[in-house]
Amino acid sequence: MFKTLSKPIYCAALSLFTLTMGTSVFAQDYKVELNKTQVLHLPGPASAVVIGNPEVADVSVHSQNTIFLVGRSYGETNLTVLDTHGQVILNSNVTVGQTLAADGVRLYKMGEGRQTYSCAPQCLPAPILGDSPVFKAENAVNANPITNVTVNSSAAPSGGFNPTNMTPNQMGQMGAGQMNYGPMGFDGDR
C-alpha cells in the first residue's frame, strides 16, 4: 500500500521540509517607551541578538528564549535574532517614544525650553530626553547603571543565590559595583 522512497528522494524531501520549517521568521513591531523595559519571549533559542542602533534601543539577554528591550532615546531601529544555525528567528522594527504619565506635567517656558515633572503626590523634577539642558543638568541623578551578574549553577547553593557562600575568587571575579543587594542587607560598594 505504501511505497518506500529511494534514499536520494527521501533526503531531498527531508531537507526541503527542514528548510521551510527552519526559516520561519517571527516579525512583530515593538513600541517601547523611553527609559522603560519590555520583556520579549523569543520563538526559539537565540544564539545572536543584534540591535541596529543601540543609542535608540538596547537589549539585555536574560536567557536563550527571553530578552529585555530598553528604550534609550527617541527614534526607530531594528532588532534581529539568530538561532544556532545562523537562521533569522526574529526580525522586528523597534520604535521608542514617550507618553506623559497621568501624574506628569510638562512646562514649556519661552526661551528656556521644556521641563518635565512627576506629580505623585508632590510635583518634583523628572528630567527626560528632550527637556532643557539646563533643567536636566540642575536635576541630574548620578546613578550607576545596573550590571548583570551571572553566577554558574555550581557556585549557587540549592536555595538560590547567596553571596556569603561564594569563594573569595568568585567574589573577585564579579568586579566593582556588582555587589548591591538592596533589601538583603549586603552592599559591596561601601
C-alpha positions in Angstrom: 0.0 0.0 0.0 2.8 2.4 0.9 5.7 2.8 -1.4 9.1 3.4 0.1 11.0 6.4 -1.3 14.5 5.9 -2.6 17.2 7.4 -0.3 18.0 10.4 -2.5 14.4 11.4 -2.8 13.8 10.9 0.9 16.8 13.1 1.8 15.7 15.8 -0.6 12.2 15.8 0.8 13.5 15.9 4.4 15.9 18.7 3.5 13.1 20.7 1.9 10.8 20.2 4.9 13.6 21.3 7.3 14.4 24.3 5.2 10.8 25.5 5.1 10.3 24.9 8.8 13.7 26.3 9.9 13.4 29.6 8.1 10.2 30.8 9.6 10.8 34.4 10.8 8.8 35.9 13.7 8.2 39.5 12.8 6.4 41.9 15.1 6.9 45.6 15.5 7.6 46.7 19.1 6.8 50.1 20.7 8.8 50.8 23.8 8.6 53.9 26.0 11.7 56.0 26.7 13.5 54.7 29.7 11.2 51.6 30.0 11.8 47.9 29.6 9.8 45.4 27.6 10.2 41.7 28.0 10.3 39.7 24.8 9.8 36.0 24.7 11.6 34.6 21.6 10.1 32.0 19.3 13.1 29.8 19.8 16.6 29.7 21.4 18.8 32.6 20.4 22.4 32.4 19.5 23.0 36.1 18.5 21.0 39.2 19.3 21.7 42.4 17.3 20.1 45.8 17.7 20.5 48.2 14.8 21.1 51.4 16.8 21.9 50.8 20.5 21.5 54.6 21.1 17.8 54.3 20.3 17.1 50.9 22.0 19.2 48.3 23.7 18.8 44.7 24.7 19.8 42.6 27.7 19.8 38.9 27.3 18.0 37.1 30.2 18.1 33.6 28.7 18.1 31.8 25.3 14.4 32.5 25.0 14.0 35.8 26.8 15.5 39.3 26.2 14.8 42.7 27.7 14.3 45.6 25.2 15.1 49.0 26.7 14.1 52.4 25.2 17.2 54.7 25.3 16.2 57.7 23.1 13.5 58.7 20.6 13.6 57.1 17.2 13.4 53.8 15.3 15.8 50.9 14.9 15.6 47.2 14.3 16.1 44.0 16.3 17.4 40.8 14.7 17.8 37.5 16.5 19.6 34.4 15.0 19.4 30.8 16.1 22.5 28.5 16.5 22.3 27.7 12.7 22.5 31.4 11.8 18.9 31.5 10.7 16.9 34.6 11.5 14.2 33.8 14.0 13.1 37.4 14.8 13.4 40.5 12.7 11.4 43.4 14.0 11.2 47.2 13.9 11.5 48.9 17.3 10.1 52.4 17.9 10.9 54.3 21.0 8.6 57.1 22.1 7.4 58.9 25.2 3.9 59.3 26.6 3.3 61.6 29.5 2.3 59.7 32.7 -1.1 60.5 34.2 0.6 62.3 37.1 3.1 64.1 34.9 3.4 67.7 33.9 5.4 69.4 31.2 6.2 73.1 31.3 7.2 74.9 28.2 8.9 78.2 29.1 9.6 80.7 26.4 13.3 80.9 25.7 14.1 78.3 28.4 12.8 75.1 26.8 10.8 72.2 28.2 10.8 70.9 31.8 9.1 67.6 33.0 7.8 67.0 36.5 6.2 63.9 38.2 3.4 64.9 40.5 2.7 61.9 42.6 1.9 63.1 45.3 4.1 66.3 45.0 5.5 67.8 41.8 9.2 67.0 41.6 11.6 67.4 38.7 11.8 64.4 36.4 14.0 65.4 33.5 13.9 63.2 30.4 15.3 63.3 26.9 14.1 66.5 25.2 14.0 68.7 28.3 16.1 71.8 28.5 19.8 71.0 29.0 20.0 73.5 31.9 17.0 71.8 33.6 18.5 68.4 33.1 21.8 69.5 34.5 20.3 71.1 37.6 18.3 67.9 38.3 20.6 65.2 37.2 20.8 62.0 39.1 24.2 60.4 39.0 23.3 56.7 39.5 25.5 53.8 38.3 23.9 51.5 35.7 22.8 48.0 36.8 25.3 45.4 35.7 24.1 41.9 35.0 25.8 39.3 37.2 25.8 35.6 36.2 26.6 33.0 38.7 27.1 29.5 37.5 24.9 26.8 39.0 27.9 25.1 40.7 28.5 28.2 42.8 24.9 28.8 43.8 23.5 26.9 46.8 20.4 24.9 46.3 18.3 27.6 48.0 19.3 30.2 45.4 22.0 32.9 45.0 23.7 33.6 48.3 26.9 35.7 48.2 28.0 34.5 51.6 28.7 31.0 50.3 30.9 32.3 47.4 34.6 31.7 47.5 36.9 34.8 47.5 37.9 34.0 43.9 34.2 34.1 42.8 33.7 37.4 44.6 36.7 38.9 43.0 35.5 37.8 39.5 32.3 39.8 40.0 34.1 43.2 39.8 33.4 46.5 41.5 29.9 47.9 41.5 28.2 44.5 41.0 27.5 43.7 44.6 24.5 45.8 45.5 21.9 43.5 47.1 19.5 46.2 48.4 16.9 44.8 50.8 19.0 41.7 51.7 21.4 44.0 53.6 24.6 43.4 51.5 26.3 46.3 49.8 29.7 45.6 48.4 30.1 49.2 47.2 30.7 50.6 50.8 
